[in-house]
Amino acid sequence: MSVSTLAPERPKNNAKIAAVSGFVGSALEYYDFFIFGSAAALIFGKLFFAPGPSAMLLSFATVGVAYVARPLGAVICGHLGDKFGRKKVLLLTLLLMGTSTFLIGCLPTYNQIGMAAPILIVVLRLLQGLSAGGESPGSSSLTLEHAPDRKRAFYTSWTMSGIMFGIVLSTLVFIPVASMPEDQLLSWGWRIPFLASAVVTVIAFVLRRLLEEPAVFEEVKAHDEVVKVPLVTLFRHHWVTVIRVTAMSLFTIINTIINVFALSYATSVVGVEKGLMLTVIAVANLAAVAMGPLAGILSDRIGRKPVFITGLALQMGMIFVFFSALTTGNVPLIFLTGIVLIGLAYTATNSIYPAYFPEQFPVKVRYSGMAVSLMFGLLLAGFAPVISELLIGGDKANWVPVATFAALACAVSAVAAFTAPETFRTPTALLGVKKTDPRRHSPSSATPAATAPDSSSTDAATAKVEA
């Protein structure tokens, strides 16, 4: 018997709007988030903490504070996103990030207000963390649910390319700032990137208002199947998946080790100029922006696992090569190894997870599942610079423990990914649904997003399901 179900009306370019919005919104929001990391590595130790040998360690710790708040932000945003919709939450996270970043640029320093200065900067960094906890999971979930079945990794990769472009922007902004005379830099120059966030926040907010809720989520609402407390359902029925995705996300420590610890290590230990090292990071991340969609296309064709795990294997080797090149001071070699590590190896894994991680969860708890799992994993990334500083101890030139630490995290991610199901051919409506679940055989579960092999069939007005 053949059953026809009327598909919800969807604009033909909805997936493209979601991808572009994911790129621009993530780029502008993570510009805000990552300028803090650059400032912590180069400036905040001198401005917001009492002078002494622990000032840099405390400055690095403020980077990690945001990663403590991210799981809480993930819980809050995941709950709201699964209950009321992805779009509303993404607008909320954007405003929270923009406001807190702008206020950081207005803060008085330790010399002006004493201990109140580090307290205030920690509070504002916590607010940044709350926002970041809901940003990439929400953007990834929304884009994935709009995308055609066979192009999910390609469309969601633009969210991650946006984040990497945000790193490029935040790094480029600090190149002229870092080259300012010391007195001007510490008095007012460092504030410019933070105050400029007001402009980028407005741009991103206007763009995000163009988004629509995905059809697959609207169908859940239409059938009155929205979960009352998504977090309870998540940990009751999907706790194994939460643990697995958390372990898969540990590789992200590569990001903060390169963008924060390596920046400080290169400038203070090796003697590389600040502007030069910032340029290395910017060029490597710019390569990642270009490579991300290509990795997504490859993943849509051969599967998530091969691309994801290959990237991890390359990172385990290249982290040693990069630090070895860094200690030589050979500029072309530093550029080359940085581009291979970040632009190729890290991107091969990083650009896949916006599709692969949310694909592990059903639509009812997708935002919560993606957010909570990823943010728990990112806790280690947040404190990676502090851990790295402790690992080298008094021997500032000994980078081997740091590279080993990073390689072990990638190995754990690889093992977890190996145990995860392959999802690149699973219809969107059936993602995270167990084979024994009757919804797999229910006509109502078949939406255009679930049955369409390409964009043309996704936009069809009706979907025929054999019952």
N, C-alpha and C positions, 0 to 999 in steps of 0.2 A: 504494500500500500504506500502511496506517495503522499507526503504531507508538505504543504507549502506554508512557510511562515513569512509574514511580511517583515522586511528588514527595516530598522530605523533609518530615517532619512539622514544622510551624512554628506557633507560637502566633498567633492571629488579630491580636493587638495588638503583635506583635514590632516592626513599623515604628514604632509610637507610642512603645514603650519606648525604642527606639534614638534617636528624635528628642528625647524628654524628657531622656534621659541625656546626649545630645550637648549640649543647651542648658545643663543644670545643671552637668555636668562641665566644659564649656568656660568657663562663666561663673566658676566657682569657681577653675579653674586660671589663667585669664587675669586674674582679680582679683590673684592673686599676681604675675603677670608685669608688670602695668601699674602697680601701686603703686610699683614701682621707678622707672618713668618719671617719675611725679609727684614722687617724692622727689629724683630726680636734677635735675629742673628747679628745685626750690624749696629743697632742704636739703643734699644730699650734697656740693656744692661747698664748703660751709662746714665740713663735718664730717670728710671723709675725704681731703682734699688740702691741701697746704701753701698758706697764704694767698698770693694773688697774682692777676694778671690771667688766668692760664691755668686757674684752678680750675674755672670754669664749663665751659670747653672739655673738660677732663678728665672732669668729671662727665657731660657729654653722651656722651663716648666710652664710658663704662661701659654706657650704654644699648645702644650698637652692639656691644659685646663679645658680648652674648647672640646677636646675629644672625650673628656669626662661628661660634659653636658650633652654631647651628641646622642648617646643612647636615650637619655630622657627626652630630647627633642624628637627622636625617632618614635618613641612610644606615643607621645602626644600627637605628633603630626600623622603617624600611621593610623591611630584611632580615628582622628578627625577625617583623614583622607578616605579611609574605608567606609566611614559612616555617612559623610556629607559630600564627598567628592574631592577629586584631585586638584581641580583648578583653584578652589577657594583657599586651600592650604598652601599652594605654591605662591599665591599672592601674599599670604600672611608671612611666609618665611622670607620673602624678598624684602618686605617692609622692615621686618625685625633686623635682618642683616644690615641693611642700609643705614638705619637709625643708629645702631650700636657702633658701626664703623665710623660714622660721622662724629659721634660723641668722643671716640678715642682720640680723634684729631684735635679735640678741644680740651683735653685733659691737662691740668697743671702737673709739673714734675715733682720728683722727690725733694729737690732743693726748695720747692715752693710750699708744699703742704705735708712733707714728711711721709709717714706710713700710710696716709690716706691715698697716696698716689698708686702704690702697688695694689691696694685693695680695690680701688676704682677700676684699674685696668683689668684685674682679674674678673670683676663683675661683668664688665662689658665683653670680655672675651668669652665668658660663659653664655652670654646672650647670642654671640656669634655662633657658638657651638649648638645651641638650641635650634637656631635657624638652619645650620648646615645639616643637622640630623634629619631634617625632612626634605631638603632640597633635591639632592640627586636621586634618592629613592622615589620621590613623587614624580619628578620629571621623567625618570626611566619608566615607571609604571604607566604613566599617561601616554608617552610616546609609543611604548610597546603595544598598548591596547588599541591605538589608532592605526598601527602599521599593518600592511599586508602580511600574511603568514610567512611567506618565503623571503621577506625582507626585514624582519624584525631587528636583527643585529645591525644591519646597515642604518636604519632609522634611529635606533637608540644610541648608536655610536656617536651621533652628533652631540648628544648630551655630554659625553665624556670628552669629545673634542672641544666642546665649549669650556669645560673645566680646565683643560690643558691650555686653552687660549687665555683663560683668566690668569693662569700662572704666568704666561708670556707677558700679558699686560702689566701685571703687578711687578714683574721683574724689570721690564723696560722702564717703568715709571721710576724705579729706584736707581737706575743707572745715572741719570743726571743729578738726582738728589744726593746720591752717595759721593759724587764728585765735587760737591759744594765745599767751601771752606768749613772746617770743623765747627767754628763758633756759629755760623749761619745754619749749618745742618742741625745742630743740637738745639738751637733756639727756636727756629720756625720752619726750616726746610723740610724736616721729617713729617710735618703735619699735612703738607700739600696732598700726598696720595690719599690720605684718609678723608680730608674735607672734600676732595673731588668725587667721593663716592655718592654724594647727594645727586650729582648729575646722572651718573650711570644707573642709580636706583630708579629714577623717574623714567628713563628710557626703557628699562626692563619691565617696569610695572605696566606701562602702556602696551607693550608687546604681549605680555601675558594675558591681558584682558581679552585678547582675540581668541584665546583657546576655548574649546568646548569639551565637555565631559565625554569620555570614550563611550561608544555604543554598548560595549560589553558590560560596563559599569551601570549604564542607564537601564539595561535589561534586568540586572540584579535588583535595582530599585523598583522597576515596574512589576516584578514578580514578588515584591516584598520579601526579598531574601537577604537584605542587608543585615549583617551580624551586629547584635546589640553591643557586645564587648569584644571587638576583634582580637585583642591580646589574649583573652582567655581561650578563645577558639584556636588561636595560633599555637599556644603552648600545650593545649590539650591534645590536638590532633596532628601538629606539624613540628613537634619539638626536635625530632631527629634532623629534619631539614634545616631548622634554625641553627643547630650545632654545626651541621655540614657547611652551610653558607658562611657562617662566622669564620670557620677554619679556612675556607676558600679565599676569604678577603684579607688574610694576614699579609699577603704579598704587598699590600699598599704601604708597608713601611719603607719600601724603596723610594717612594715619593718624598716623604719628609726627611729621610736620611740625605738625599741628594739636595733638595731645595733648602734645607735648614742646616743640618749638621755639616755637610760637605762644603757649603758656602762659608761657614765659620772656620772650618778646618783649613780650607784652601787659603783664606785671607790672613788668618792669624798664625798658622803653623808653617805652611808651605811658603807664604809670602806672595801669593798671586794677588794682583790688584783687584779691588772690589768690583770696579766696573767691568773688568775682563771676565771675572767669574760669573757675574750676573748675566753677561752676554752669553756665556757658555750655556747657562741654564735656560735662557730665553730661546736660543737657537735649538737646543735639544727638545724643548717643549713645543716649539713651532713645528718641528719635524713630526712630533706626535700628533699635532692637530691634523696634518695632512695624511698620516698613516692610519688614523683611527677608522675612517669610513672604509678604507681598503681592507683592513682586517675584518670589519663587519661583513663586507661582501664575501670574503673568503669563508667566514664562519657560516654564512647563510648557505653556502654551496657544499662544504665538506663537513660541517658540524662544529659545535661549540668546543668540545673537548680537545680535538687536535690543535686548534689555534691557541686555546687557553693554556694548555699544558706545555706546548712548545715555547711559548713566551716565558713561562716560569723557568724552564730549563735554561734558556738563554740568560735570564736575569741572574741565576745562580752562578754562572761563570763570569758574566760581564761586570758584576759588582766588584770582583777582585781586580779585573783588568782596569776598570775606571780609577779606582783608588791608587793602583800602581802607577798609572799614567799621571795622576794628580801629583804624586810625590816627586816626579821628575821635573815638573815645571814646564814641560814641553807643550807649548800652547796648541799647535796643530793636533797633537796626540790627545790632549784633553778634550778638544772639540770633537774629534772623531769618536772617541770612546763614549763621550757623553751622548752623542747623537744615537749611537748604536744601542746603548743601554736604555735611554728614555724613549727615543724616537722610534725604535724598532722593538726591542725585547719587552720593555714594560708596556708599551702600547698594544702589543699583540694580546696581552692578557687584560689590560685595563679597559680597552675599548669593547671587549666582549661581555664583561660582567653586567653592564646595564641591561642586557638582554638575558643573559644566562641566569643571573640571580633571581630576578622576579619571575622568570619562567618556572622556577621550582615551586611556586606557590599558586593556589587557586585565586580567582579574582576577589573573593570575599575578604581575604586576608593578605592580598598581594602587597599593598603599600606597607602594612605593618610588618609583614614577614621580611620584605626587602630592607626596610629601614632598620629594624631591630638587629637583624643578623649583621648587616654591613657595619652599623655603628659599634657593635660589640667588637668586631674585628678591627675597626679603626682605632680603638682605644690603644692598641699596641703601636700603631703608626703615630698617634699623637705624642706618645712618650718616647718614641724611638730616638729623637735627638738627646734627651736626657739620659736614656739608657746607654747610648753610644758614648756620651761624655764620661759616664761612670766606667764603661768598659775600658777606655783607654787610660783612665786613671792619671798617674803622674807622667806616664810616657806619652806625651802628646803626639809623637810621630808614629805611634803604633796603631795603624788602621786595621790590621788583620782581624782583631776581635769584632770590630764593627761590620766588616764584610761577611764574616762567618755568621754573625747574628742575622743579617739580612738574608743570606743564603738559606739558613735553616727555616726562616719564616716562609720563604718561597717553596721549600720542600714540603712543609705541612700543607700549604695551599694545593700543591700538586697531588698529594695523596687524597685530600678531600675531594678534589675535582674528579679524580679517577673513580671514586665511588658514587658520584652523582649521576643521575639519569641524563641521557642525551635528549635534547628538547628541540633541536632545530627543525624537525619535521612534524612536531605536534601542533595541531590546530590551536589557535589562541584560546578558544572557549574551553578547551580540554586541558590546558596547562595546570599542573598540580592536582588534577582530578585522578583518583585511584581507579584502576581498571575495574574494580568491583563496584564502584559508585554508579548507581542507576542513572545519574545525570549524563554519563557517557553515551547512554542509549536513548536519552530523552530528546524528542524533536525540539523542545524549547531551548535546549542547550546549544543548538546549532545557529549561530549568528553568522553574518557575512565574514566577520573577522575569523571565525573558527573554520569556515569551509573554503574560503577563498585561497587559491594557490598563488594569486598575483593581484596586483592593484586593480585590474579591470573587473575581476569577479568580486573583489571586496566592495566595490561601489555599486554592485548590482542591487536592484530594488527588492528582489526576492531570493530566497535560498531554498532549494529543494532537498529534502532529506528523505531517504528511504527508510521506512519504518518496518 
